Amino acid sequence: MVPQDDWFFRTDGGDGADAGDRAGSGDRVDDVTAVAGAPGEEAGPNGRAPRGRRKALVAAGATAAVALGLTAAGAVVVTGLGGPDVVLARAASPVAPEASDGGTAPDGADDAYLASLTAPTETPPPPPPPEPVDVPEPVVRVEPLAPGESYGEDADPWAVAYEVPDVGATWSAALPDGQVGLGDLGQYRFQPTVPGQSCNGGSSSPRSVAGRQWMWAEEDSNRLDQTTVGLVVTGWPEGGGPSAFADVVEDDGPCAWYDDVPSPADVAVPSADEAWAGVRRSPVGDGSVILLGAARTGDLVVGVQVQHPAAGDADALTGRLLEAAVLELLAADPGGAAG
């Protein structure tokens, strides 16, 4: 940067009348000027020092200016040079814009300028979030099937042969105390036959033509040690109910257990055509008990799963839940599939 103020020299000898007059008039001193000669020297024309003396002082001024630029000091004293000492002083801050008008830079101008060089770059604000995309709710289509018919591979995945009804008071009374509903997955035929199964569609067995799934728990939280209940109802092509139930018992079909097969357990479901129960340990976490069960009425299969059952309720809980669900399906008889 080119300084906005000039540097001037002052000698300790002489009265400095010429330079003083010029400085007092506000003129800028563009060149180094000797304001007085050494004692005993005869002044030149107009009161200036002799030419040789002026040259010496000019040389002294140049040397002093270089020294100032290298040391960045406020003033440099250069001695010797065969004459009086030369004192180099800065008239004003070289970075203050006010000095260009002949004024004096305000205090802190240097600091403000340096701060402007080291100031952090302002971070631009983040872009606005994307506009939310409205995803329409799937439209369930009831498409009745002929007796024994199933949906083809190209069929609408939201098509069902009939709707599975809501659970009612009988089911609610069978639930463990304090259970609250967490979710209803709605009408969707691609459901596991029993909660906890994995479905891959690789089997040649017929697929379900209707389905619905729910879940309950002690509270709406991620607490892992609470009692939870899952319920699935699936409907099968006419005459396909017994085969779907056998796939559960034999761990076969499009939906199967993805790890250890549950150990069979006794269960009583008086209103069902067939019933099955199993017990397994959780493959993750604390290895707690999981109760599983299935019951068939006509071409409808009910599947239940209970995690962390209360110790005093575990023996009868699976049968109680299956019986309640079967009774409600027999009363509603969706699609005439309840038998």
C-alpha atoms as one frame of an Amber mdcrd trajectory, in Angstrom:
protein
   0.000   0.000   0.000   1.269   3.504  -0.771   1.266   5.644   2.420  -1.172
   8.492   2.327   1.136  10.827   4.331   4.668  12.016   3.677   7.657  11.768
   5.941   9.647  14.879   6.855  13.017  15.522   8.428  13.974  17.871  11.168
  17.474  18.908  12.177  18.459  20.090  15.610  20.331  23.124  14.188  18.874
  26.317  12.687  15.574  28.036  13.096  13.760  26.072  10.335  12.010  29.162
   9.075  11.547  27.998   5.499  10.280  24.568   6.330   8.176  25.923   9.138
   6.543  28.443   6.861   5.695  25.727   4.401   4.383  23.391   7.042   2.329
  26.162   8.564   0.745  26.955   5.246  -0.549  23.425   4.939   1.654  22.564
   1.972   2.862  18.959   1.838   6.589  18.491   1.996   7.173  16.288  -1.028
  10.975  16.138  -0.876  13.520  15.985   1.889  14.510  19.575   2.750  17.250
  20.785   5.097  15.658  23.423   7.240  18.980  24.816   8.591  22.644  24.375
   8.060  25.224  23.303  10.531  26.503  25.959  12.951  29.080  28.190  11.288
  27.987  27.337   7.748  26.932  30.082   5.470  23.424  29.780   4.258  22.726
  29.657   0.571  20.191  31.685  -1.367  16.768  32.059   0.273  18.207  30.950
   3.597  18.711  27.323   2.503  21.738  25.256   3.429  24.536  24.993   0.906
  23.952  22.569  -1.958  26.486  20.041  -0.682  24.883  20.073   2.726  21.459
  19.614   1.205  22.684  16.551  -0.681  24.044  15.058   2.495  20.783  15.580
   4.234  18.884  14.073   1.325  21.089  10.997   1.560  20.502  10.860   5.270
  16.779  11.110   4.720  16.776   8.266   2.206  18.736   6.036   4.563  16.400
   6.841   7.407  13.313   6.137   5.279  14.629   2.669   4.375  15.333   1.963
   8.011  11.819   2.948   8.945  10.300   0.689   6.307  12.302  -2.297   7.567
  11.615  -1.803  11.275   8.074  -0.394  11.144   8.976   1.900  14.040   7.278
   5.168  14.835  10.547   7.155  14.589  14.141   6.394  13.645  17.183   8.468
  14.619  20.059   8.310  12.149  23.338   9.716  13.453  26.599  10.527  11.795
  26.621  11.472   8.138  29.003  14.377   8.948  26.385  16.677  10.380  23.727
  17.122  13.029  21.461  14.221  13.958  18.513  13.601  11.653  15.245  12.597
  13.310  12.698  10.791  11.154   9.135  11.119  12.387   5.832   9.981  11.001
   3.370  12.776  10.407   0.267  10.577  10.430  -0.937   6.967  10.047  -0.265
   5.731   6.507  -3.557   3.873   6.518  -5.955   6.479   7.853  -8.096   7.921
   5.070  -8.407  11.232   6.951  -4.681  11.939   6.454  -5.202  12.462   2.717
  -7.024  15.646   3.615  -4.158  16.954   5.698  -5.761  15.913   8.997  -4.596
  13.542  11.696  -5.654   9.865  11.756  -7.941   9.024  14.690  -6.741   6.806
  17.486  -7.075   3.122  16.676  -7.145   3.598  12.887  -4.319   1.110  12.449
  -6.053  -1.411  14.663  -9.323  -1.032  12.794  -7.600  -1.581   9.484  -5.768
  -4.680  10.705  -8.979  -6.011  12.156 -10.648  -5.580   8.779  -7.926  -7.730
   7.196  -8.270 -10.544   9.723 -12.028 -10.459  10.174 -13.581 -13.901   9.556
 -15.478 -14.361   6.363 -19.181 -14.255   7.012 -20.758 -17.688   6.558 -23.703
 -17.569   4.175 -27.006 -18.711   5.645 -28.025 -22.317   4.943 -30.422 -22.900
   2.078 -34.085 -23.115   2.993 -35.438 -26.603   3.653 -37.141 -28.302   0.719
 -40.839 -27.945   0.399 -42.712 -30.900   1.912 -44.002 -33.374  -0.603 -47.568
 -34.466  -0.173 -47.672 -38.248  -0.384 -51.225 -39.391  -0.939 -52.575 -42.092
   1.299 -52.833 -45.438  -0.480 -56.271 -46.166  -1.772 -57.477 -49.592  -0.755
 -59.380 -51.279  -3.529 -61.755 -54.103  -2.745 -61.634 -56.475  -5.712 -63.605
 -59.656  -4.975 -62.191 -62.880  -6.343 -63.858 -65.945  -7.765 -63.893 -69.028
  -5.498 -60.349 -70.354  -5.104 -58.834 -67.500  -7.132 -55.733 -65.548  -6.011
 -54.249 -62.264  -7.138 -51.660 -62.407  -9.900 -48.180 -60.938  -9.700 -49.236
 -57.847 -11.635 -52.222 -57.078  -9.429 -52.492 -53.820  -7.509 -50.682 -54.399
  -4.166 -53.425 -52.449  -2.374 -56.191 -54.640  -3.748 -57.971 -56.894  -1.222
 -60.767 -59.398  -1.684 -62.586 -57.978   1.368 -61.825 -55.769   4.362 -60.849
 -57.124   7.756 -63.092 -55.509  10.415 -61.946 -53.463  13.389 -61.298 -55.218
  16.668 -63.993 -54.684  19.275 -64.748 -54.891  22.946 -64.171 -58.639  23.198
 -60.597 -58.258  22.040 -59.940 -55.212  24.223 -61.101 -57.111  27.305 -58.651
 -59.930  26.551 -55.613 -57.660  26.425 -53.273 -57.431  29.449 -54.078 -54.562
  31.797 -52.877 -51.114  30.811 -52.344 -51.731  27.101 -52.688 -48.788  24.686
 -52.969 -48.963  20.916 -49.791 -48.039  19.008 -50.725 -48.680  15.423 -53.101
 -50.064  12.841 -51.469 -50.819   9.505 -54.791 -50.869   7.708 -56.038 -53.068
   4.906 -53.043 -54.727   3.237 -52.861 -58.315   2.089 -49.069 -58.747   2.292
 -48.938 -59.473   6.034 -47.087 -62.179   7.951 -49.396 -64.921   9.149 -48.045
 -64.513  12.694 -46.188 -61.405  13.954 -42.442 -62.070  13.995 -42.310 -64.066
  10.780 -40.230 -63.052   7.776 -41.942 -63.063   4.387 -39.959 -63.416   1.166
 -42.542 -64.570  -1.322 -40.342 -67.424  -2.549 -42.857 -70.168  -1.795 -45.268
 -71.627  -4.333 -48.032 -71.599  -1.716 -50.966 -69.255  -2.373 -50.681 -65.773
  -0.926 -53.271 -64.150   1.283 -56.037 -62.103  -0.323 -56.792 -59.859   2.682
 -54.982 -58.761   5.826 -54.626 -56.289   8.681 -52.163 -55.812  11.560 -52.250
 -53.972  14.930 -49.953 -53.411  17.917 -50.433 -52.513  21.605 -48.035 -51.775
  24.473 -47.968 -50.479  28.036 -46.903 -47.037  26.828 -45.965 -45.227  23.647
 -42.201 -45.344  24.152 -39.075 -47.295  23.236 -38.847 -49.001  26.622 -37.737
 -52.519  25.787 -38.921 -54.309  28.912 -42.608 -53.467  28.582 -45.324 -55.949
  27.591 -46.326 -55.609  23.932 -49.023 -57.417  21.926 -49.213 -57.859  18.158
 -52.233 -59.121  16.203 -52.500 -60.120  12.529 -55.563 -61.344  10.654 -55.068
 -62.802   7.177 -57.670 -64.008   4.689 -56.931 -66.738   2.159 -58.428 -67.901
  -1.134 -61.504 -70.013  -0.681 -60.423 -73.377   0.663 -56.864 -72.140   1.324
 -57.185 -71.577   5.071 -56.089 -75.080   6.199 -52.956 -74.949   4.021 -52.001
 -71.496   5.345 -52.383 -72.721   8.937 -50.264 -75.811   8.229 -47.472 -73.577
   6.898 -47.319 -71.864  10.297 -47.067 -75.128  12.197 -44.494 -76.603   9.802
 -42.512 -73.373   9.312 -43.162 -73.390   5.579 -44.815 -71.171   2.989 -44.153
 -67.552   1.953 -43.756 -66.494   5.600 -41.482 -68.358   8.013 -39.408 -67.883
  11.169 -36.171 -66.142  10.333 -34.195 -67.817  13.142 -35.052 -70.461  15.749
 -38.410 -72.175  15.307 -40.625 -71.649  18.384 -41.049 -74.594  20.723 -44.631
 -75.957  20.614 -46.850 -75.206  23.590 -50.301 -76.276  24.679 -53.142 -73.884
  23.934 -56.947 -74.064  24.062 -59.066 -72.023  21.631 -62.580 -73.511  21.828
 -64.129 -71.479  19.007 -61.374 -72.113  16.416 -61.123 -74.882  13.838 -57.422
 -75.293  14.625 -55.001 -73.691  17.035 -51.266 -73.679  17.638 -48.971 -72.016
  20.162 -45.222 -71.642  20.502 -42.686 -70.134  22.867 -39.297 -68.701  22.001
 -36.602 -66.497  23.488 -35.906 -63.074  22.068 -32.882 -63.252  19.725 -31.784
 -59.796  20.880 -31.645 -57.953  24.167 -32.171 -59.871  27.389 -33.441 -63.083
  25.764 -36.877 -62.624  27.299 -39.845 -64.924  26.638 -41.994 -64.393  23.538
 -45.407 -66.058  23.265 -46.713 -66.907  19.788 -49.986 -68.387  18.602 -52.216
 -69.002  15.603 -55.838 -70.038  15.209 -57.950 -70.730  12.130 -61.621 -70.209
  11.497 -62.657 -71.052   7.927 -60.234 -69.312   5.565 -59.201 -66.708   8.135
 -56.066 -67.149  10.264 -55.373 -65.160  13.430 -51.795 -64.716  14.617 -50.656
 -63.195  17.922 -47.320 -62.363  19.549 -46.711 -61.241  23.149 -43.327 -59.963
  24.301 -42.395 -59.685  27.989 -45.648 -61.218  29.297 -46.316 -60.839  32.996
 -45.234 -63.965  34.863 -48.675 -64.686  36.317 -50.470 -64.211  32.983 -48.216
 -66.021  30.498 -49.786 -69.498  30.677 -53.310 -68.484  29.650 -52.634 -65.268
  27.725 -52.075 -66.742  24.242 -55.278 -68.794  24.282 -57.307 -65.885  25.676
 -56.193 -63.523  22.901 -56.756 -66.064  20.116 -60.233 -66.930  21.381 -61.261
 -63.258  21.539 -60.108 -62.603  17.977 -61.826 -65.702  16.593 -65.111 -64.785
  18.281 -65.074 -61.302  16.701 -64.283 -62.698  13.239 -67.098 -65.225  13.500
 -69.492 -62.406  14.375 -68.375 -60.165  11.506 -67.733 -62.951   8.934 -65.764
 -60.730   6.499 -66.188 -61.869   2.914 -67.994 -64.979   4.132 -64.548 -66.401
   4.915 -65.081 -67.120   8.603 -66.612 -70.512   7.830
